[in-house]
């Protein structure tokens, strides 16, 4: 599978190849900051299949966290594109940045970090939901 996407202003484009590891929605507080308040719809893809085809991202890593992730975004318009997780061999791609989100994403397989969900967040009936990441 090959996915393509870009930021809002078009300065940053990417390509991701491989099979998705996970398609989910995240309700954690960090994702609420990044999304502007709602859950974050994302897809985990193999890191070695991901590359920027146009432009270079800005990066941000919180220095006060022990297991901090690195968020990559367009330095022009601020669109959050991807999150790199140093202890994993995949990265998180924001679904809204895909060129064809409806076709390539489909539907989330689960909701995670529901312990942080706000009363106005929607979790579809029947969708597996976990208080933390992949708790079963």
The first five atom37 places (N, CA, C, CB, O) and aatype in JSON, in Angstrom:
{
  "aatype": [20, 20, 20, 20, 20, 20, 20, 20, 20, 20, 20, 20, 20, 20, 20, 20, 20, 20, 20, 20, 20, 20, 20, 20, 20, 20, 20, 20, 20, 20, 20, 20, 20, 20, 20, 20, 20, 20, 20, 20, 20, 20, 20, 20, 20, 20, 20, 20, 20, 20, 20, 20, 20, 20, 20, 20, 20, 20, 20, 20, 20, 20, 20, 20, 20, 20, 20, 20, 20, 20, 20, 20, 20, 20, 20, 20, 20, 20, 20, 20, 20, 20, 20, 20, 20, 20, 20, 20, 20, 20, 20, 20, 20, 20, 20, 20, 20, 20, 20, 20, 20, 20, 20, 20, 20, 20, 20, 20, 20, 20, 20, 20, 20, 20, 20, 20, 20, 20, 20, 20, 20, 20, 20, 20, 20, 20, 20, 20, 20, 20, 20, 20, 20, 20, 20, 20],
  "atom_mask": [
    [1, 1, 1, 1, 1],
    [1, 1, 1, 1, 1],
    [1, 1, 1, 1, 1],
    [1, 1, 1, 1, 1],
    [1, 1, 1, 1, 1],
    [1, 1, 1, 1, 1],
    [1, 1, 1, 1, 1],
    [1, 1, 1, 1, 1],
    [1, 1, 1, 1, 1],
    [1, 1, 1, 1, 1],
    [1, 1, 1, 1, 1],
    [1, 1, 1, 1, 1],
    [1, 1, 1, 1, 1],
    [1, 1, 1, 1, 1],
    [1, 1, 1, 1, 1],
    [1, 1, 1, 1, 1],
    [1, 1, 1, 1, 1],
    [1, 1, 1, 1, 1],
    [1, 1, 1, 1, 1],
    [1, 1, 1, 1, 1],
    [1, 1, 1, 1, 1],
    [1, 1, 1, 1, 1],
    [1, 1, 1, 1, 1],
    [1, 1, 1, 1, 1],
    [1, 1, 1, 1, 1],
    [1, 1, 1, 1, 1],
    [1, 1, 1, 1, 1],
    [1, 1, 1, 1, 1],
    [1, 1, 1, 1, 1],
    [1, 1, 1, 1, 1],
    [1, 1, 1, 1, 1],
    [1, 1, 1, 1, 1],
    [1, 1, 1, 1, 1],
    [1, 1, 1, 1, 1],
    [1, 1, 1, 1, 1],
    [1, 1, 1, 1, 1],
    [1, 1, 1, 1, 1],
    [1, 1, 1, 1, 1],
    [1, 1, 1, 1, 1],
    [1, 1, 1, 1, 1],
    [1, 1, 1, 1, 1],
    [1, 1, 1, 1, 1],
    [1, 1, 1, 1, 1],
    [1, 1, 1, 1, 1],
    [1, 1, 1, 1, 1],
    [1, 1, 1, 1, 1],
    [1, 1, 1, 1, 1],
    [1, 1, 1, 1, 1],
    [1, 1, 1, 1, 1],
    [1, 1, 1, 1, 1],
    [1, 1, 1, 1, 1],
    [1, 1, 1, 1, 1],
    [1, 1, 1, 1, 1],
    [1, 1, 1, 1, 1],
    [1, 1, 1, 1, 1],
    [1, 1, 1, 1, 1],
    [1, 1, 1, 1, 1],
    [1, 1, 1, 1, 1],
    [1, 1, 1, 1, 1],
    [1, 1, 1, 1, 1],
    [1, 1, 1, 1, 1],
    [1, 1, 1, 1, 1],
    [1, 1, 1, 1, 1],
    [1, 1, 1, 1, 1],
    [1, 1, 1, 1, 1],
    [1, 1, 1, 1, 1],
    [1, 1, 1, 1, 1],
    [1, 1, 1, 1, 1],
    [1, 1, 1, 1, 1],
    [1, 1, 1, 1, 1],
    [1, 1, 1, 1, 1],
    [1, 1, 1, 1, 1],
    [1, 1, 1, 1, 1],
    [1, 1, 1, 1, 1],
    [1, 1, 1, 1, 1],
    [1, 1, 1, 1, 1],
    [1, 1, 1, 1, 1],
    [1, 1, 1, 1, 1],
    [1, 1, 1, 1, 1],
    [1, 1, 1, 1, 1],
    [1, 1, 1, 1, 1],
    [1, 1, 1, 1, 1],
    [1, 1, 1, 1, 1],
    [1, 1, 1, 1, 1],
    [1, 1, 1, 1, 1],
    [1, 1, 1, 1, 1],
    [1, 1, 1, 1, 1],
    [1, 1, 1, 1, 1],
    [1, 1, 1, 1, 1],
    [1, 1, 1, 1, 1],
    [1, 1, 1, 1, 1],
    [1, 1, 1, 1, 1],
    [1, 1, 1, 1, 1],
    [1, 1, 1, 1, 1],
    [1, 1, 1, 1, 1],
    [1, 1, 1, 1, 1],
    [1, 1, 1, 1, 1],
    [1, 1, 1, 1, 1],
    [1, 1, 1, 1, 1],
    [1, 1, 1, 1, 1],
    [1, 1, 1, 1, 1],
    [1, 1, 1, 1, 1],
    [1, 1, 1, 1, 1],
    [1, 1, 1, 1, 1],
    [1, 1, 1, 1, 1],
    [1, 1, 1, 1, 1],
    [1, 1, 1, 1, 1],
    [1, 1, 1, 1, 1],
    [1, 1, 1, 1, 1],
    [1, 1, 1, 1, 1],
    [1, 1, 1, 1, 1],
    [1, 1, 1, 1, 1],
    [1, 1, 1, 1, 1],
    [1, 1, 1, 1, 1],
    [1, 1, 1, 1, 1],
    [1, 1, 1, 1, 1],
    [1, 1, 1, 1, 1],
    [1, 1, 1, 1, 1],
    [1, 1, 1, 1, 1],
    [1, 1, 1, 1, 1],
    [1, 1, 1, 1, 1],
    [1, 1, 1, 1, 1],
    [1, 1, 1, 1, 1],
    [1, 1, 1, 1, 1],
    [1, 1, 1, 1, 1],
    [1, 1, 1, 1, 1],
    [1, 1, 1, 1, 1],
    [1, 1, 1, 1, 1],
    [1, 1, 1, 1, 1],
    [1, 1, 1, 1, 1],
    [1, 1, 1, 1, 1],
    [1, 1, 1, 1, 1],
    [1, 1, 1, 1, 1],
    [1, 1, 1, 1, 1],
    [1, 1, 1, 1, 1],
    [1, 1, 1, 1, 1]
  ],
  "atom_positions": [
    [[0.85, -1.17, 0.0], [0.0, 0.0, 0.0], [0.89, 1.24, 0.0], [-0.96, 0.0, 1.22], [1.89, 1.29, 0.72]],
    [[0.53, 2.22, -0.8], [1.23, 3.5, -0.8], [0.23, 4.6, -0.5], [1.96, 3.76, -2.16], [-0.79, 4.73, -1.18]],
    [[0.53, 5.4, 0.5], [-0.3, 6.54, 0.89], [0.46, 7.81, 0.59], [-0.68, 6.47, 2.4], [1.69, 7.85, 0.68]],
    [[-0.26, 8.84, 0.22], [0.35, 10.16, 0.05], [-0.47, 11.17, 0.83], [0.44, 10.56, -1.46], [-1.66, 10.98, 1.08]],
    [[0.19, 12.26, 1.21], [-0.51, 13.3, 1.94], [0.28, 14.58, 1.97], [-0.8, 12.85, 3.35], [1.38, 14.67, 1.43]],
    [[-0.31, 15.58, 2.61], [0.33, 16.9, 2.66], [-0.24, 17.73, 3.79], [0.16, 17.64, 1.32], [-1.22, 17.36, 4.44]],
    [[0.4, 18.85, 4.01], [-0.09, 19.81, 4.99], [-1.16, 20.7, 4.35], [1.09, 20.68, 5.55], [-1.45, 20.57, 3.16]],
    [[-1.74, 21.56, 5.13], [-2.83, 22.44, 4.69], [-2.38, 23.4, 3.58], [-3.35, 23.24, 5.87], [-3.12, 23.6, 2.61]],
    [[-1.2, 23.98, 3.71], [-0.74, 24.97, 2.72], [-0.06, 24.33, 1.51], [0.2, 25.94, 3.37], [0.14, 25.01, 0.51]],
    [[0.29, 23.06, 1.59], [0.91, 22.36, 0.47], [2.42, 22.44, 0.42], [0.37, 22.88, -0.78], [3.02, 21.95, -0.53]],
    [[3.04, 23.04, 1.42], [4.51, 23.16, 1.43], [5.2, 21.84, 1.79], [4.94, 24.24, 2.4], [6.37, 21.64, 1.46]],
    [[4.49, 20.96, 2.48], [5.08, 19.71, 2.96], [4.25, 18.53, 2.45], [5.15, 19.7, 4.53], [3.05, 18.43, 2.73]],
    [[4.89, 17.64, 1.68], [4.23, 16.44, 1.14], [4.97, 15.21, 1.63], [4.19, 16.48, -0.42], [6.17, 15.27, 1.91]],
    [[4.26, 14.09, 1.74], [4.89, 12.84, 2.17], [4.35, 11.65, 1.41], [4.7, 12.64, 3.67], [3.32, 11.73, 0.73]],
    [[5.06, 10.55, 1.54], [4.65, 9.26, 1.0], [4.92, 8.22, 2.09], [5.42, 8.91, -0.34], [5.94, 8.27, 2.76]],
    [[3.99, 7.29, 2.25], [4.15, 6.2, 3.21], [3.81, 4.9, 2.5], [3.24, 6.41, 4.47], [2.75, 4.77, 1.9]],
    [[4.71, 3.94, 2.58], [4.47, 2.63, 1.97], [4.48, 1.56, 3.05], [5.54, 2.32, 0.88], [5.12, 1.7, 4.08]],
    [[3.75, 0.49, 2.78], [3.65, -0.61, 3.73], [2.22, -0.78, 4.19], [4.57, -0.38, 4.93], [1.33, -0.05, 3.75]],
    [[2.01, -1.73, 5.06], [0.68, -1.99, 5.59], [0.51, -1.28, 6.92], [0.43, -3.5, 5.74], [1.43, -1.26, 7.74]],
    [[-0.66, -0.69, 7.16], [-0.91, -0.04, 8.44], [-0.79, -1.05, 9.59], [-2.31, 0.61, 8.45], [-1.26, -2.18, 9.49]],
    [[-0.18, -0.62, 10.67], [-0.06, -1.43, 11.88], [-1.35, -1.3, 12.7], [1.18, -1.01, 12.72], [-1.79, -2.25, 13.34]],
    [[-1.93, -0.1, 12.68], [-3.12, 0.19, 13.46], [-3.81, 1.42, 12.9], [-2.77, 0.4, 14.96], [-3.16, 2.36, 12.45]],
    [[-5.15, 1.4, 12.93], [-5.98, 2.56, 12.61], [-6.85, 2.78, 13.84], [-6.86, 2.34, 11.29], [-7.59, 1.88, 14.24]],
    [[-6.76, 3.96, 14.45], [-7.48, 4.17, 15.71], [-7.79, 5.64, 15.93], [-6.67, 3.62, 16.88], [-7.35, 6.52, 15.18]],
    [[-8.54, 5.88, 16.98], [-8.75, 7.25, 17.45], [-8.21, 7.34, 18.86], [-10.28, 7.66, 17.39], [-8.41, 6.43, 19.67]],
    [[-7.52, 8.43, 19.14], [-6.89, 8.61, 20.45], [-7.52, 9.8, 21.16], [-5.37, 8.8, 20.31], [-7.68, 10.87, 20.58]],
    [[-7.86, 9.6, 22.42], [-8.5, 10.63, 23.23], [-7.56, 11.21, 24.29], [-9.73, 10.07, 23.89], [-8.01, 11.96, 25.15]],
    [[-6.26, 10.87, 24.23], [-5.34, 11.34, 25.27], [-5.26, 12.87, 25.28], [-3.93, 10.74, 25.07], [-5.56, 13.52, 24.28]],
    [[-4.86, 13.41, 26.4], [-4.79, 14.86, 26.56], [-3.83, 15.49, 25.56], [-4.38, 15.21, 27.98], [-4.09, 16.57, 25.05]],
    [[-2.7, 14.81, 25.29], [-1.73, 15.34, 24.33], [-2.36, 15.49, 22.95], [-0.49, 14.44, 24.26], [-2.18, 16.51, 22.29]],
    [[-3.1, 14.48, 22.51], [-3.76, 14.56, 21.21], [-4.83, 15.65, 21.19], [-4.39, 13.2, 20.85], [-5.05, 16.27, 20.15]],
    [[-5.49, 15.88, 22.32], [-6.46, 16.96, 22.38], [-5.79, 18.32, 22.14], [-7.19, 16.95, 23.73], [-6.36, 19.18, 21.47]],
    [[-4.59, 18.5, 22.68], [-3.86, 19.74, 22.42], [-3.53, 19.87, 20.94], [-2.57, 19.79, 23.25], [-3.72, 20.93, 20.34]],
    [[-3.03, 18.79, 20.35], [-2.61, 18.8, 18.95], [-3.81, 18.99, 18.01], [-1.87, 17.51, 18.6], [-3.7, 19.71, 17.01]],
    [[-4.94, 18.35, 18.33], [-6.1, 18.41, 17.44], [-6.95, 19.66, 17.64], [-6.96, 17.19, 17.64], [-7.78, 19.99, 16.8]],
    [[-6.75, 20.35, 18.74], [-7.58, 21.5, 19.05], [-8.78, 21.15, 19.91], [-8.06, 22.13, 17.78], [-9.65, 21.99, 20.13]],
    [[-8.84, 19.92, 20.42], [-9.89, 19.56, 21.36], [-10.54, 18.21, 21.14], [-10.91, 20.57, 21.34], [-11.02, 17.6, 22.09]],
    [[-10.57, 17.75, 19.91], [-11.21, 16.48, 19.62], [-10.24, 15.32, 19.7], [-11.85, 16.52, 18.26], [-9.05, 15.51, 19.94]],
    [[-10.76, 14.11, 19.5], [-9.85, 12.98, 19.44], [-9.0, 13.06, 18.17], [-10.63, 11.65, 19.48], [-9.35, 13.76, 17.22]],
    [[-7.9, 12.35, 18.18], [-6.99, 12.32, 17.05], [-7.21, 11.02, 16.28], [-5.51, 12.45, 17.51], [-7.09, 9.94, 16.84]],
    [[-7.53, 11.14, 15.01], [-7.66, 9.96, 14.15], [-6.32, 9.74, 13.48], [-8.81, 10.14, 13.09], [-5.77, 10.63, 12.84]],
    [[-5.79, 8.52, 13.64], [-4.44, 8.27, 13.16], [-4.28, 6.88, 12.59], [-3.44, 8.48, 14.28], [-5.14, 6.0, 12.75]],
    [[-3.16, 6.71, 11.91], [-2.78, 5.43, 11.33], [-1.3, 5.23, 11.65], [-3.04, 5.39, 9.77], [-0.5, 6.14, 11.44]],
    [[-0.94, 4.05, 12.14], [0.47, 3.73, 12.39], [1.0, 3.01, 11.16], [0.64, 2.86, 13.68], [0.42, 2.03, 10.69]],
    [[2.12, 3.5, 10.66], [2.74, 2.93, 9.46], [4.2, 2.63, 9.74], [2.61, 3.91, 8.25], [4.79, 3.23, 10.64]],
    [[4.8, 1.68, 8.98], [6.22, 1.39, 9.17], [7.07, 2.64, 8.94], [6.67, 0.25, 8.22], [6.92, 3.32, 7.92]],
    [[7.95, 2.94, 9.89], [8.78, 4.14, 9.8], [9.7, 4.1, 8.58], [9.6, 4.31, 11.07], [9.94, 5.13, 7.95]],
    [[10.23, 2.93, 8.25], [11.17, 2.85, 7.13], [10.5, 3.05, 5.77], [11.87, 1.52, 7.15], [11.2, 3.2, 4.77]],
    [[9.17, 3.06, 5.71], [8.45, 3.32, 4.47], [7.96, 4.75, 4.34], [7.29, 2.39, 4.35], [7.26, 5.08, 3.38]],
    [[8.31, 5.6, 5.3], [7.82, 6.98, 5.31], [8.91, 7.95, 4.87], [7.31, 7.37, 6.72], [10.06, 7.85, 5.3]],
    [[8.55, 8.89, 4.0], [9.5, 9.93, 3.6], [8.76, 11.19, 3.17], [10.42, 9.43, 2.46], [7.62, 11.13, 2.7]],
    [[9.42, 12.31, 3.35], [8.89, 13.58, 2.85], [9.33, 13.72, 1.41], [9.37, 14.8, 3.72], [10.51, 13.55, 1.09]],
    [[8.39, 14.03, 0.53], [8.7, 14.16, -0.9], [8.82, 15.62, -1.32], [7.63, 13.48, -1.73], [9.3, 15.92, -2.42]],
    [[8.4, 16.52, -0.47], [8.52, 17.96, -0.74], [8.52, 18.69, 0.6], [7.35, 18.46, -1.66], [7.65, 18.48, 1.44]],
    [[9.49, 19.55, 0.8], [9.59, 20.32, 2.04], [10.25, 19.53, 3.16], [8.23, 20.77, 2.48], [10.47, 18.32, 3.04]],
    [[10.55, 20.22, 4.23], [11.13, 19.61, 5.43], [10.3, 20.02, 6.65], [12.63, 20.02, 5.61], [9.95, 21.19, 6.79]],
    [[9.99, 19.07, 7.52], [9.13, 19.39, 8.66], [9.89, 20.11, 9.77], [8.51, 18.14, 9.21], [11.11, 20.01, 9.89]],
    [[9.13, 20.83, 10.57], [9.63, 21.27, 11.86], [9.42, 20.12, 12.83], [8.9, 22.58, 12.35], [8.62, 19.22, 12.56]],
    [[10.12, 20.13, 13.94], [9.98, 19.06, 14.93], [9.87, 19.65, 16.32], [11.17, 18.09, 14.85], [10.43, 20.7, 16.62]],
    [[9.14, 18.94, 17.17], [9.03, 19.32, 18.57], [9.02, 18.07, 19.43], [7.76, 20.17, 18.82], [8.25, 17.14, 19.19]],
    [[9.9, 18.05, 20.44], [9.96, 16.98, 21.43], [9.94, 17.63, 22.8], [11.25, 16.07, 21.25], [10.77, 18.5, 23.09]],
    [[9.0, 17.24, 23.66], [8.94, 17.85, 25.0], [10.15, 17.4, 25.82], [7.62, 17.45, 25.74], [10.36, 16.2, 26.01]],
    [[10.95, 18.35, 26.29], [12.15, 17.99, 27.04], [11.88, 17.51, 28.46], [13.07, 19.17, 27.1], [12.77, 16.96, 29.1]],
    [[10.67, 17.71, 28.97], [10.35, 17.36, 30.36], [9.76, 15.95, 30.51], [9.39, 18.36, 30.92], [9.43, 15.55, 31.63]],
    [[9.63, 15.21, 29.42], [9.06, 13.86, 29.5], [10.13, 12.8, 29.31], [7.96, 13.69, 28.46], [11.02, 12.95, 28.46]],
    [[10.05, 11.73, 30.1], [11.02, 10.64, 29.98], [10.9, 9.89, 28.66], [10.85, 9.67, 31.13], [11.92, 9.61, 28.01]],
    [[9.7, 9.58, 28.25], [9.48, 8.84, 27.0], [8.78, 9.75, 25.99], [8.64, 7.54, 27.26], [7.67, 9.47, 25.54]],
    [[9.43, 10.83, 25.65], [8.84, 11.83, 24.76], [8.85, 11.36, 23.31], [9.57, 13.16, 24.88], [9.8, 10.71, 22.86]],
    [[7.8, 11.69, 22.61], [7.72, 11.45, 21.18], [8.12, 12.74, 20.46], [6.29, 10.98, 20.76], [8.15, 13.82, 21.06]],
    [[8.41, 12.63, 19.17], [8.75, 13.81, 18.37], [7.62, 14.04, 17.38], [10.12, 13.62, 17.62], [7.28, 13.17, 16.58]],
    [[7.05, 15.22, 17.45], [5.95, 15.58, 16.55], [6.52, 16.38, 15.38], [4.86, 16.41, 17.3], [7.32, 17.29, 15.57]],
    [[6.09, 16.03, 14.18], [6.57, 16.7, 12.97], [5.41, 17.46, 12.34], [7.17, 15.68, 11.96], [4.29, 16.95, 12.25]],
    [[5.68, 18.67, 11.93], [4.64, 19.57, 11.45], [5.18, 20.48, 10.35], [4.08, 20.42, 12.61], [6.39, 20.61, 10.18]],
    [[4.28, 21.09, 9.62], [4.69, 22.05, 8.6], [5.13, 23.34, 9.28], [3.54, 22.32, 7.59], [4.36, 23.91, 10.06]],
    [[6.35, 23.82, 9.01], [6.79, 25.05, 9.65], [6.08, 26.29, 9.1], [8.28, 25.19, 9.47], [6.18, 27.37, 9.7]],
    [[5.39, 26.16, 7.97], [4.68, 27.31, 7.39], [3.27, 27.44, 7.95], [4.62, 27.18, 5.87], [2.9, 28.5, 8.46]],
    [[2.46, 26.36, 7.86], [1.06, 26.45, 8.29], [0.78, 25.77, 9.62], [0.18, 25.85, 7.24], [-0.29, 25.98, 10.2]],
    [[1.72, 24.97, 10.12], [1.57, 24.33, 11.43], [0.86, 23.0, 11.45], [0.85, 25.23, 12.3], [0.69, 22.41, 12.51]],
    [[0.43, 22.49, 10.29], [-0.27, 21.21, 10.25], [0.61, 20.1, 10.83], [-0.67, 20.85, 8.81], [1.75, 19.91, 10.41]],
    [[0.06, 19.37, 11.8], [0.76, 18.23, 12.4], [0.61, 17.05, 11.45], [0.19, 17.88, 13.84], [-0.5, 16.61, 11.18]],
    [[1.74, 16.55, 10.95], [1.74, 15.46, 9.97], [1.95, 14.1, 10.64], [2.82, 15.7, 8.93], [1.16, 13.18, 10.43]],
    [[3.01, 13.99, 11.44], [3.41, 12.67, 11.94], [3.99, 12.78, 13.35], [4.44, 12.03, 11.01], [4.4, 13.85, 13.8]],
    [[3.99, 11.64, 14.03], [4.63, 11.53, 15.34], [5.59, 10.36, 15.29], [3.56, 11.34, 16.48], [5.22, 9.25, 14.91]],
    [[6.83, 10.62, 15.67], [7.85, 9.56, 15.72], [7.97, 9.1, 17.18], [9.24, 10.07, 15.17], [8.07, 9.9, 18.1]],
    [[7.97, 7.78, 17.34], [8.03, 7.15, 18.65], [9.37, 6.43, 18.73], [6.81, 6.16, 18.89], [9.52, 5.38, 18.1]],
    [[10.35, 6.94, 19.47], [11.72, 6.4, 19.43], [11.84, 4.92, 19.75], [12.56, 7.15, 20.38], [12.76, 4.27, 19.26]],
    [[10.95, 4.37, 20.54], [11.06, 2.97, 20.93], [10.22, 2.04, 20.03], [10.64, 2.81, 22.39], [10.04, 0.87, 20.36]],
    [[9.7, 2.55, 18.93], [8.91, 1.75, 17.99], [9.5, 1.87, 16.58], [7.43, 2.21, 17.99], [10.22, 2.82, 16.29]],
    [[9.19, 0.91, 15.72], [9.66, 0.97, 14.34], [8.55, 1.42, 13.39], [10.2, -0.41, 13.91], [8.6, 1.14, 12.19]],
    [[7.57, 2.1, 13.93], [6.51, 2.7, 13.12], [6.29, 4.13, 13.59], [5.2, 1.87, 13.22], [6.77, 4.52, 14.65]],
    [[5.57, 4.9, 12.78], [5.23, 6.26, 13.17], [3.74, 6.46, 13.01], [6.01, 7.3, 12.34], [3.05, 5.65, 12.39]],
    [[3.26, 7.53, 13.58], [1.84, 7.86, 13.57], [1.62, 8.93, 12.5], [1.36, 8.34, 14.98], [2.28, 9.97, 12.51]],
    [[0.69, 8.68, 11.61], [0.32, 9.66, 10.58], [-1.08, 10.16, 10.9], [0.39, 9.03, 9.14], [-1.98, 9.36, 11.2]],
    [[-1.28, 11.45, 10.84], [-2.59, 12.06, 11.09], [-3.47, 11.86, 9.86], [-2.45, 13.58, 11.42], [-3.09, 12.24, 8.76]],
    [[-4.64, 11.27, 10.04], [-5.52, 10.9, 8.94], [-5.95, 12.1, 8.12], [-6.73, 10.2, 9.48], [-6.09, 11.99, 6.9]],
    [[-6.17, 13.22, 8.75], [-6.61, 14.41, 8.03], [-5.61, 14.92, 7.01], [-6.92, 15.49, 8.99], [-5.95, 15.74, 6.16]],
    [[-4.36, 14.44, 7.08], [-3.34, 14.9, 6.13], [-3.25, 14.0, 4.9], [-1.99, 14.95, 6.82], [-2.54, 14.34, 3.96]],
    [[-3.95, 12.86, 4.9], [-3.94, 11.99, 3.73], [-4.63, 12.67, 2.55], [-4.63, 10.65, 4.05], [-5.59, 13.41, 2.73]],
    [[-4.13, 12.42, 1.35], [-4.77, 12.97, 0.15], [-6.19, 12.43, -0.01], [-3.94, 12.66, -1.09], [-7.06, 13.13, -0.54]],
    [[-6.43, 11.21, 0.42], [-7.74, 10.59, 0.29], [-8.09, 9.88, 1.61], [-7.78, 9.58, -0.9], [-8.03, 8.66, 1.69]],
    [[-8.43, 10.65, 2.65], [-8.65, 10.04, 3.96], [-9.77, 9.01, 4.0], [-8.94, 11.1, 4.96], [-9.62, 7.98, 4.66]],
    [[-10.87, 9.25, 3.35], [-12.01, 8.34, 3.43], [-11.67, 6.97, 2.83], [-13.21, 8.93, 2.72], [-12.04, 5.94, 3.4]],
    [[-11.0, 6.96, 1.71], [-10.66, 5.7, 1.05], [-9.54, 4.97, 1.76], [-10.27, 5.97, -0.4], [-9.62, 3.75, 1.94]],
    [[-8.51, 5.68, 2.18], [-7.33, 5.05, 2.74], [-7.49, 4.67, 4.21], [-6.14, 5.95, 2.58], [-6.83, 3.75, 4.68]],
    [[-8.34, 5.36, 4.92], [-8.47, 5.09, 6.36], [-9.6, 4.11, 6.65], [-8.71, 6.39, 7.11], [-9.41, 3.16, 7.41]],
    [[-10.74, 4.32, 6.07], [-11.88, 3.48, 6.39], [-12.49, 3.89, 7.71], [-11.47, 2.0, 6.43], [-13.18, 4.91, 7.79]],
    [[-12.25, 3.1, 8.74], [-12.78, 3.39, 10.07], [-11.75, 2.97, 11.12], [-14.14, 2.67, 10.31], [-10.94, 2.08, 10.86]],
    [[-11.78, 3.6, 12.29], [-10.84, 3.18, 13.33], [-11.17, 1.77, 13.84], [-10.87, 4.17, 14.5], [-12.33, 1.35, 13.84]],
    [[-10.14, 1.07, 14.26], [-10.32, -0.27, 14.82], [-10.6, -0.22, 16.31], [-9.08, -1.13, 14.55], [-11.12, -1.18, 16.89]],
    [[-10.25, 0.9, 16.94], [-10.42, 1.04, 18.38], [-10.27, 2.49, 18.79], [-9.41, 0.17, 19.13], [-9.79, 3.33, 18.03]],
    [[-10.7, 2.77, 20.01], [-10.47, 4.06, 20.65], [-9.54, 3.81, 21.82], [-11.83, 4.74, 21.11], [-9.74, 2.88, 22.6]],
    [[-8.5, 4.65, 21.95], [-7.54, 4.48, 23.04], [-7.49, 5.74, 23.91], [-6.13, 4.17, 22.48], [-7.93, 6.82, 23.5]],
    [[-6.95, 5.58, 25.1], [-6.86, 6.63, 26.11], [-8.22, 7.27, 26.38], [-5.87, 7.69, 25.66], [-8.34, 8.49, 26.51]],
    [[-9.24, 6.42, 26.46], [-10.57, 6.94, 26.75], [-10.68, 7.49, 28.17], [-11.6, 5.85, 26.54], [-11.64, 8.18, 28.5]],
    [[-9.69, 7.2, 29.0], [-9.66, 7.77, 30.36], [-9.56, 9.3, 30.31], [-8.48, 7.19, 31.16], [-9.95, 9.97, 31.26]],
    [[-9.05, 9.84, 29.2], [-8.92, 11.29, 29.04], [-10.01, 11.9, 28.15], [-7.57, 11.62, 28.47], [-10.01, 13.11, 27.92]],
    [[-10.94, 11.08, 27.65], [-11.98, 11.57, 26.74], [-12.82, 12.64, 27.41], [-12.87, 10.41, 26.26], [-13.12, 12.57, 28.6]],
    [[-13.2, 13.61, 26.63], [-14.09, 14.68, 27.1], [-15.54, 14.26, 26.87], [-13.78, 16.04, 26.38], [-15.81, 13.41, 26.02]],
    [[-16.48, 14.85, 27.61], [-17.89, 14.47, 27.45], [-18.41, 14.68, 26.02], [-18.74, 15.26, 28.41], [-19.37, 14.01, 25.62]],
    [[-17.82, 15.56, 25.27], [-18.28, 15.84, 23.91], [-17.6, 14.97, 22.85], [-18.05, 17.3, 23.58], [-17.95, 15.07, 21.67]],
    [[-16.65, 14.12, 23.23], [-16.03, 13.19, 22.28], [-17.01, 12.07, 21.95], [-14.7, 12.61, 22.85], [-17.78, 11.63, 22.8]],
    [[-16.97, 11.64, 20.7], [-17.87, 10.56, 20.27], [-17.06, 9.28, 20.03], [-18.63, 10.96, 18.97], [-16.06, 9.28, 19.32]],
    [[-17.51, 8.2, 20.64], [-16.95, 6.87, 20.38], [-18.11, 6.04, 19.85], [-16.3, 6.22, 21.69], [-19.1, 5.83, 20.55]],
    [[-17.98, 5.57, 18.62], [-19.07, 4.82, 17.98], [-19.44, 3.59, 18.79], [-18.66, 4.41, 16.56], [-18.58, 2.93, 19.38]],
    [[-20.72, 3.29, 18.81], [-21.21, 2.1, 19.49], [-20.56, 0.86, 18.89], [-22.75, 2.02, 19.41], [-20.52, 0.69, 17.67]],
    [[-20.07, 0.0, 19.75], [-19.45, -1.24, 19.31], [-17.96, -1.14, 19.03], [-20.13, -1.73, 18.09], [-17.3, -2.15, 18.82]],
    [[-17.41, 0.09, 19.03], [-15.98, 0.25, 18.8], [-15.22, -0.15, 20.07], [-15.64, 1.72, 18.39], [-15.51, 0.4, 21.14]],
    [[-14.28, -1.08, 19.99], [-13.51, -1.42, 21.19], [-12.83, -0.17, 21.75], [-12.45, -2.51, 20.86], [-12.22, 0.6, 21.01]],
    [[-12.94, 0.02, 23.05], [-12.39, 1.21, 23.71], [-11.54, 0.79, 24.9], [-13.52, 2.16, 24.15], [-11.9, -0.11, 25.66]],
    [[-10.4, 1.47, 25.04], [-9.42, 1.12, 26.08], [-9.03, 2.37, 26.85], [-8.15, 0.45, 25.46], [-8.82, 3.44, 26.27]],
    [[-8.94, 2.24, 28.18], [-8.53, 3.37, 29.02], [-7.15, 3.9, 28.65], [-8.53, 2.97, 30.48], [-6.91, 5.11, 28.71]],
    [[-6.27, 3.03, 28.27], [-4.9, 3.39, 27.9], [-4.6, 2.84, 26.51], [-3.86, 2.84, 28.94], [-5.53, 2.52, 25.76]],
    [[-3.35, 2.72, 26.16], [-2.97, 2.23, 24.85], [-3.03, 0.71, 24.81], [-1.58, 2.72, 24.47], [-2.21, 0.03, 25.45]],
    [[-3.97, 0.18, 24.07], [-4.11, -1.25, 23.83], [-4.23, -2.11, 25.09], [-2.95, -1.72, 23.04], [-3.78, -3.25, 25.12]],
    [[-4.85, -1.56, 26.11], [-5.13, -2.4, 27.28], [-6.24, -3.37, 26.93], [-5.54, -1.53, 28.52], [-7.19, -3.01, 26.24]],
    [[-6.11, -4.57, 27.38], [-7.16, -5.56, 27.08], [-7.58, -6.26, 28.35], [-6.67, -6.59, 26.05], [-8.45, -7.12, 28.32]]
  ]
}
